[in-house]
Amino acid sequence: MGLRLSSASGLLARPRGVLLTICVIFLTTIWLCWLPKMSLYVGGAPNQNRPPTARQSIDLSRADSPFIGWPLERVCRERTSWTPGIVFVCDNNSGGIGNIRNYILTCFRYAIEAGAAGIVLPQIRTRSEKDLSNLMLGHRGFDYFFDETHFRQSLRAACPEFTLHNSTDDIPFAPVPFKAEQITPRDLGKRGGCDKRELNKHTGRFDKQFWAHINSTADEFKLPPPSLQHPRIIRFNWGVQWDWPVFRDGPEFVATYGGLLRFRQDILDLGHRTAGYMRRCAARHGGSRYFAGFHLRTENDALSRWPKFDEQSGAYLERASAMSFKAAYLATGNKTEARKLTDAASAQHGMAVFTKHELLKEHPADLQALESLTWDQQALIDFIVLLECDYFFGVSPSSFSMNVALKRHLRTDGLYTRPWRIGGEGDGRSWLVGKYESYWEDWLFMFDSLWP
């Protein structure tokens, strides 16, 4: 009898236990439903009628904006295999800051796609200050323009798979005398009659094409597979800088990737002080601190198809005057035409125009710091001030103007910034005079391959 009672009570206990478990689950579910919803975006669940707003608001249009690394980290994570014996050398750059920035960024992006586990800290090729068309002078170090510490830390955090070599001398088992293999990425794809300047539409297949090239040349020249002991060192041919369709990686990558190449801190500081002096001058010449920014591109290396002085200066002054600007900052390397524009602005529009040298005359220490820089380094001061002006007027297809305009464009939507509308009336912050009829002859392909 005792055994029967025990069995009966056990049978009765089981339903009670099941019921208790169900009650606990039910109450826990209700409690969780009342908790605040966690989201990466403000406002919880996304509204289908509005784009999400990121919690952290960062002005990506500033020269010193923080580097947001997760888009680059994601791209590197998508690369599932990395080969220690593949090393990219990204030093075959030339020209001004616009060309050099984009060359380095393009080269790095290809290195990721190839699964190269090694890259060499880029050097910067200098050019003649007397003849800007003479592009092929000696190399200077990475810190000629850029903040090396920032670059190393940012790249290491986002792409730890990379080994960053200080120079080609530091590549283990590199050939002596040193020699890299020269390639042009777009030549590895079957392009089929396209204009030679077209972007590489085969970037999604570049890894396969690259490795087909590595394997076929290994067979041809009886080379061992790439390894630390047998490296294959790759250097792009000159001119591979307007090549990668940047929006292939998403707007968040476009908006942040260029942040790897932050200017040197002393140059940033001098540029910000110069912008501050410009605001003071604007306040003295018109009663407000607002000022326009002009980039006059008429130096001796400007191409014949580009808008000439009259077209650039006339458009700038007419539009700036219509917007009620009484002061403007002028970036140019042509002193003669700088004076012509300044005189026209004063006589025809009552507008005061200043260059960096004029602004720093009253600040001897800063003027001395400016004059200690080379011509191309001084252009970085212009770049910084133009990023901070209240409206920018530039010229297409100057890579300098394009870089400034597209960097300023990032203030519109941050990580979600849409592409610049080519040939339109600008974005409310910048406008570029130029020809927009031919995709090739007017160099419009540069807009599709530029990382701001």
C-alpha positions as CSV (number, residue, x, y, z in Angstrom):
1,M,0.0,0.0,0.0
2,G,2.8,2.4,0.9
3,L,4.4,1.7,-2.5
4,R,1.2,2.5,-4.3
5,L,0.7,5.8,-2.4
6,S,4.2,6.8,-3.2
7,S,3.7,6.1,-6.9
8,A,0.4,8.0,-6.9
9,S,1.9,11.1,-5.2
10,G,4.8,11.0,-7.7
11,L,2.3,11.0,-10.5
12,L,0.5,14.0,-9.0
13,A,3.8,15.9,-8.4
14,R,4.8,15.7,-12.1
15,P,1.9,17.8,-13.4
16,R,2.6,20.3,-10.7
17,G,6.2,20.6,-11.7
18,V,5.3,21.0,-15.4
19,L,2.7,23.6,-14.5
20,L,5.3,25.5,-12.4
21,T,7.8,25.5,-15.3
22,I,5.2,26.8,-17.7
23,C,4.3,29.6,-15.3
24,V,7.9,30.6,-14.9
25,I,8.5,30.7,-18.7
26,F,5.3,32.7,-19.2
27,L,6.1,35.3,-16.6
28,T,9.7,35.6,-17.8
29,T,8.5,36.2,-21.4
30,I,6.1,38.9,-20.3
31,W,8.9,40.5,-18.2
32,L,11.3,40.5,-21.1
33,C,8.7,42.1,-23.4
34,W,8.6,45.1,-21.0
35,L,12.4,45.6,-21.1
36,P,13.7,48.5,-23.3
37,K,14.6,47.2,-26.7
38,M,18.3,47.2,-27.4
39,S,19.3,48.5,-30.8
40,L,22.3,49.9,-32.6
41,Y,20.1,52.8,-33.6
42,V,18.2,55.4,-31.8
43,G,14.5,54.7,-31.4
44,G,14.6,50.9,-31.1
45,A,13.1,49.0,-34.0
46,P,13.8,50.7,-37.3
47,N,11.0,52.7,-38.9
48,Q,10.4,51.5,-42.5
49,N,9.7,55.0,-43.6
50,R,13.0,56.6,-42.3
51,P,16.6,55.5,-42.5
52,P,18.2,54.5,-39.2
53,T,20.0,57.2,-37.2
54,A,23.3,56.0,-35.7
55,R,23.6,56.6,-31.9
56,Q,27.0,58.2,-32.2
57,S,27.1,61.3,-34.4
58,I,30.5,61.9,-35.8
59,D,31.3,64.6,-38.4
60,L,33.2,62.6,-41.0
61,S,33.8,65.7,-43.1
62,R,36.6,67.0,-40.7
63,A,40.2,66.5,-41.5
64,D,40.7,65.1,-37.9
65,S,37.6,63.0,-37.7
66,P,38.0,59.8,-35.7
67,F,38.7,56.7,-37.8
68,I,35.7,54.3,-37.7
69,G,37.3,50.9,-38.3
70,W,34.5,48.4,-38.4
71,P,33.7,48.7,-42.2
72,L,37.4,47.9,-43.0
73,E,37.4,45.2,-40.4
74,R,34.4,43.6,-42.0
75,V,36.0,43.7,-45.5
76,C,39.2,42.1,-44.1
77,R,37.1,39.5,-42.3
78,E,35.5,38.5,-45.5
79,R,38.9,37.5,-46.8
80,T,39.1,34.0,-45.5
81,S,42.7,33.2,-46.6
82,W,45.9,35.2,-46.3
83,T,49.2,34.2,-47.9
84,P,52.4,35.3,-46.0
85,G,54.5,35.1,-49.2
86,I,52.4,37.8,-51.0
87,V,53.6,41.3,-50.3
88,F,52.3,44.5,-51.9
89,V,54.4,47.6,-52.3
90,C,52.2,50.8,-52.7
91,D,54.8,53.4,-53.6
92,N,54.3,54.0,-57.3
93,N,52.3,57.1,-56.7
94,S,52.8,60.7,-57.9
95,G,51.2,64.1,-58.1
96,G,49.4,66.1,-55.5
97,I,47.6,64.9,-52.3
98,G,44.4,63.8,-54.2
99,N,46.3,61.4,-56.5
100,I,48.6,60.1,-53.8
101,R,45.8,59.4,-51.3
102,N,43.7,57.5,-53.8
103,Y,46.7,55.5,-55.2
104,I,47.6,54.2,-51.7
105,L,44.0,53.4,-50.7
106,T,43.4,51.6,-54.1
107,C,46.6,49.6,-53.7
108,F,45.7,48.5,-50.1
109,R,42.2,47.5,-51.2
110,Y,43.6,45.3,-53.9
111,A,46.1,43.8,-51.4
112,I,43.1,42.8,-49.2
113,E,41.3,41.3,-52.1
114,A,44.4,39.3,-53.0
115,G,44.9,38.0,-49.5
116,A,48.3,39.5,-49.3
117,A,49.6,39.1,-45.7
118,G,52.3,41.7,-46.2
119,I,52.4,45.3,-47.2
120,V,55.2,47.8,-47.1
121,L,54.6,51.2,-45.5
122,P,54.1,53.5,-48.5
123,Q,56.6,56.1,-49.5
124,I,55.5,59.4,-51.1
125,R,57.0,60.4,-54.5
126,T,57.8,64.1,-54.7
127,R,57.6,66.4,-57.7
128,S,59.3,69.6,-58.8
129,E,58.1,72.8,-57.2
130,K,59.2,74.8,-60.3
131,D,57.6,72.4,-62.8
132,L,54.6,70.6,-61.4
133,S,54.3,68.4,-64.4
134,N,57.7,66.8,-63.4
135,L,56.2,64.2,-61.2
136,M,58.9,61.6,-60.9
137,L,61.4,62.9,-58.3
138,G,62.7,61.0,-55.2
139,H,60.6,59.4,-52.5
140,R,60.0,60.7,-49.0
141,G,58.7,58.8,-46.0
142,F,55.0,58.1,-45.2
143,D,55.1,60.9,-42.6
144,Y,55.8,63.4,-45.4
145,F,52.0,63.8,-45.5
146,F,50.5,61.4,-43.0
147,D,50.3,60.4,-39.4
148,E,52.2,57.2,-39.2
149,T,51.3,56.2,-35.7
150,H,47.6,56.7,-36.5
151,F,47.9,54.6,-39.6
152,R,49.7,51.7,-37.9
153,Q,47.3,51.6,-35.0
154,S,44.2,51.8,-37.2
155,L,45.3,49.2,-39.7
156,R,46.5,46.8,-37.0
157,A,43.1,47.0,-35.2
158,A,41.0,46.6,-38.3
159,C,43.2,44.1,-40.3
160,P,45.5,42.2,-37.9
161,E,46.2,39.8,-40.8
162,F,48.5,42.3,-42.4
163,T,52.2,42.4,-41.6
164,L,53.3,46.0,-42.1
165,H,57.0,46.2,-43.2
166,N,58.8,49.4,-42.6
167,S,60.5,49.3,-46.0
168,T,61.3,46.8,-48.8
169,D,64.6,46.1,-47.0
170,D,62.5,44.5,-44.2
171,I,60.8,41.9,-46.3
172,P,62.2,38.6,-45.3
173,F,64.0,36.8,-48.2
174,A,63.4,39.6,-50.6
175,P,65.6,39.3,-53.8
176,V,69.0,41.1,-53.8
177,P,69.1,43.5,-55.6
178,F,65.5,44.2,-54.8
179,K,63.0,43.9,-57.6
180,A,59.2,43.7,-57.5
181,E,56.8,42.2,-60.0
182,Q,54.9,45.0,-61.9
183,I,51.2,44.4,-62.6
184,T,48.1,46.5,-63.6
185,P,45.1,44.8,-61.9
186,R,42.6,45.6,-64.7
187,D,44.8,43.8,-67.2
188,L,44.1,40.5,-65.4
189,G,40.4,40.7,-66.4
190,K,38.8,40.2,-69.8
191,R,37.6,43.7,-70.4
192,G,36.6,43.4,-74.0
193,G,37.0,46.7,-75.8
194,C,36.3,49.1,-73.0
195,D,38.0,52.5,-72.7
196,K,41.4,52.0,-71.1
197,R,40.5,54.4,-68.3
198,E,37.4,52.5,-67.2
199,L,37.2,51.3,-63.6
200,N,38.0,47.7,-63.0
201,K,34.6,46.0,-63.3
202,H,36.1,42.7,-62.3
203,T,37.2,43.5,-58.7
204,G,34.8,40.8,-57.5
205,R,36.9,38.3,-59.4
206,F,40.3,39.9,-58.8
207,D,41.4,37.3,-56.2
208,K,40.9,34.5,-58.7
209,Q,42.5,36.4,-61.6
210,F,45.4,37.4,-59.4
211,W,46.1,33.9,-58.2
212,A,45.8,32.6,-61.8
213,H,48.5,35.1,-62.7
214,I,50.7,34.0,-59.7
215,N,50.3,30.3,-60.6
216,S,50.8,30.7,-64.3
217,T,54.0,32.7,-63.8
218,A,55.2,30.2,-61.2
219,D,54.8,27.5,-63.8
220,E,56.4,29.6,-66.5
221,F,59.5,30.5,-64.5
222,K,59.7,27.4,-62.3
223,L,59.0,29.3,-59.1
224,P,58.0,27.7,-55.8
225,P,54.6,28.5,-54.2
226,P,54.6,31.9,-52.4
227,S,55.8,31.6,-48.8
228,L,57.8,33.5,-46.2
229,Q,60.9,31.9,-47.7
230,H,59.9,32.5,-51.3
231,P,57.9,35.8,-51.4
232,R,56.2,37.2,-54.5
233,I,56.5,41.0,-54.2
234,I,53.9,43.0,-56.1
235,R,54.1,46.6,-57.2
236,F,51.4,48.3,-59.4
237,N,52.4,50.0,-62.6
238,W,52.1,53.8,-62.5
239,G,48.6,55.3,-62.7
240,V,46.5,52.7,-60.8
241,Q,44.6,55.2,-58.7
242,W,41.2,55.6,-60.4
243,D,40.4,52.0,-60.7
244,W,38.2,50.5,-57.9
245,P,34.4,51.1,-57.9
246,V,34.3,52.4,-54.4
247,F,30.6,51.8,-53.7
248,R,31.0,48.1,-54.3
249,D,32.0,47.9,-50.6
250,G,29.0,49.9,-49.3
251,P,28.6,53.6,-48.3
252,E,29.9,53.0,-44.8
253,F,33.2,51.8,-46.2
254,V,33.4,54.7,-48.6
255,A,32.7,57.2,-45.8
256,T,35.4,55.8,-43.5
257,Y,38.2,54.1,-45.4
258,G,40.0,57.3,-46.2
259,G,40.4,58.0,-42.5
260,L,43.4,55.6,-42.5
261,L,45.4,58.4,-44.1
262,R,45.1,61.2,-41.6
263,F,47.4,64.2,-42.0
264,R,50.3,64.8,-39.7
265,Q,49.3,66.4,-36.4
266,D,51.5,69.4,-36.8
267,I,49.9,70.0,-40.2
268,L,46.4,69.6,-38.8
269,D,47.2,72.0,-36.0
270,L,48.5,74.7,-38.4
271,G,45.6,74.2,-40.8
272,H,43.0,74.6,-38.0
273,R,44.8,77.7,-36.7
274,T,44.7,79.1,-40.3
275,A,41.0,78.4,-40.5
276,G,40.5,80.3,-37.2
277,Y,42.4,83.3,-38.6
278,M,40.3,83.2,-41.7
279,R,37.1,83.4,-39.5
280,R,38.5,86.5,-37.8
281,C,39.2,88.1,-41.1
282,A,35.7,87.3,-42.3
283,A,34.2,88.9,-39.2
284,R,36.2,92.1,-40.0
285,H,35.1,92.1,-43.7
286,G,31.3,91.7,-43.6
287,G,30.2,91.4,-40.0
288,S,30.0,87.6,-39.9
289,R,32.5,84.8,-39.5
290,Y,31.2,83.0,-42.6
291,F,33.5,82.6,-45.5
292,A,33.6,80.8,-48.9
293,G,36.4,78.6,-50.1
294,F,37.8,78.8,-53.6
295,H,40.2,76.3,-55.3
296,L,41.7,78.0,-58.4
297,R,43.4,75.3,-60.5
298,T,45.4,77.1,-63.2
299,E,49.0,76.0,-62.4
300,N,51.3,75.1,-65.3
301,D,50.4,71.4,-65.2
302,A,46.6,72.0,-65.7
303,L,45.4,70.3,-68.8
304,S,44.1,72.2,-71.8
305,R,40.5,70.8,-71.6
306,W,40.1,72.0,-68.0
307,P,38.1,75.2,-67.3
308,K,40.4,78.2,-67.6
309,F,40.9,81.1,-65.2
310,D,38.0,83.2,-66.5
311,E,35.5,80.3,-66.2
312,Q,36.6,79.3,-62.8
313,S,37.0,82.7,-61.2
314,G,33.8,84.1,-62.9
315,A,31.7,81.2,-61.7
316,Y,33.1,81.3,-58.1
317,L,32.6,85.1,-57.6
318,E,29.2,85.2,-59.2
319,R,27.8,82.4,-57.1
320,A,29.6,83.4,-53.9
321,S,28.3,87.0,-54.2
322,A,24.7,85.7,-54.9
323,M,25.1,83.8,-51.6
324,S,26.1,87.1,-49.8
325,F,29.6,86.0,-48.9
326,K,31.8,89.0,-48.1
327,A,35.0,87.0,-47.5
328,A,36.7,84.0,-49.2
329,Y,39.7,81.8,-48.7
330,L,41.7,81.1,-51.9
331,A,43.8,78.0,-52.5
332,T,46.0,78.2,-55.5
333,G,49.6,77.8,-56.6
334,N,49.4,80.5,-59.2
335,K,50.3,83.8,-57.6
336,T,49.6,85.9,-60.7
337,E,46.1,84.7,-61.1
338,A,45.5,84.7,-57.4
339,R,46.0,88.5,-57.5
340,K,43.7,88.8,-60.5
341,L,40.9,87.0,-58.7
342,T,41.5,89.0,-55.5
343,D,41.3,92.3,-57.4
344,A,38.1,91.2,-59.3
345,A,36.5,90.1,-56.1
346,S,37.1,93.4,-54.4
347,A,36.2,95.7,-57.3
348,Q,33.2,93.8,-58.7
349,H,31.7,92.2,-55.6
350,G,33.1,94.0,-52.5
351,M,34.5,90.6,-51.4
352,A,37.8,90.2,-49.5
353,V,39.9,87.2,-50.6
354,F,42.8,85.8,-48.6
355,T,45.5,83.2,-49.1
356,K,47.2,81.2,-46.4
357,H,50.3,83.4,-46.7
358,E,48.3,86.6,-46.3
359,L,46.5,85.2,-43.2
360,L,49.7,84.2,-41.5
361,K,51.6,87.4,-42.0
362,E,50.4,88.6,-38.6
363,H,51.5,85.4,-37.0
364,P,55.3,85.0,-37.5
365,A,55.7,81.7,-35.8
366,D,52.9,80.1,-37.9
367,L,54.2,81.8,-41.1
368,Q,57.6,80.3,-40.4
369,A,56.1,76.9,-39.9
370,L,54.2,77.2,-43.2
371,E,57.3,78.3,-45.1
372,S,59.3,75.3,-43.7
373,L,56.9,73.0,-45.6
374,T,57.3,72.1,-49.3
375,W,54.8,73.2,-51.9
376,D,52.8,70.0,-51.7
377,Q,52.8,70.0,-47.9
378,Q,51.5,73.5,-47.9
379,A,48.6,72.4,-50.1
380,L,47.5,70.3,-47.1
381,I,46.9,73.5,-45.2
382,D,44.6,74.6,-48.0
383,F,42.8,71.2,-47.9
384,I,42.1,71.6,-44.1
385,V,40.8,75.2,-44.4
386,L,38.6,74.3,-47.4
387,L,37.0,71.5,-45.4
388,E,36.1,74.1,-42.7
389,C,34.7,76.8,-45.0
390,D,31.0,77.5,-45.2
391,Y,30.7,76.8,-48.9
392,F,33.3,75.4,-51.2
393,F,33.8,76.2,-54.9
394,G,36.2,73.9,-56.8
395,V,36.8,72.6,-60.3
396,S,36.4,69.2,-61.9
397,P,38.4,67.2,-62.8
398,S,41.0,68.4,-60.2
399,S,41.5,65.5,-57.8
400,F,42.2,68.0,-55.1
401,S,38.8,69.7,-55.6
402,M,37.0,66.4,-55.9
403,N,38.6,65.2,-52.6
404,V,37.6,68.3,-50.8
405,A,34.0,68.3,-52.1
406,L,33.4,64.6,-51.5
407,K,34.9,64.8,-48.0
408,R,32.7,67.7,-47.2
409,H,29.8,65.7,-48.6
410,L,30.1,63.2,-45.8
411,R,28.4,65.7,-43.4
412,T,25.1,65.1,-45.2
413,D,24.4,61.6,-44.0
414,G,27.6,60.3,-42.3
415,L,27.9,56.6,-42.8
416,Y,24.9,56.5,-45.0
417,T,26.1,59.3,-47.4
418,R,24.9,58.7,-51.0
419,P,27.2,59.3,-53.9
420,W,27.9,62.8,-55.0
421,R,25.6,63.9,-57.8
422,I,27.9,64.5,-60.7
423,G,27.4,67.7,-62.7
424,G,24.6,69.0,-60.5
425,E,24.1,72.0,-58.4
426,G,26.1,70.6,-55.5
427,D,25.0,69.2,-52.2
428,G,24.3,72.5,-50.4
429,R,27.9,72.6,-49.1
430,S,30.0,72.5,-52.3
431,W,29.9,73.0,-56.0
432,L,32.3,72.2,-58.8
433,V,32.6,74.0,-62.1
434,G,33.5,71.8,-65.0
435,K,32.5,69.9,-68.1
436,Y,30.2,66.9,-67.6
437,E,29.4,65.8,-71.1
438,S,31.8,62.8,-71.6
439,Y,32.4,60.2,-69.0
440,W,35.9,59.6,-70.3
441,E,37.2,62.8,-71.7
442,D,35.9,64.8,-68.8
443,W,37.3,62.3,-66.3
444,L,34.0,61.7,-64.6
445,F,35.1,58.2,-63.8
446,M,37.2,59.7,-61.0
447,F,34.0,60.4,-59.0
448,D,33.2,56.7,-59.0
449,S,36.6,55.6,-57.8
450,L,37.5,58.2,-55.1
451,W,37.6,57.5,-51.4
452,P,37.1,60.8,-49.5
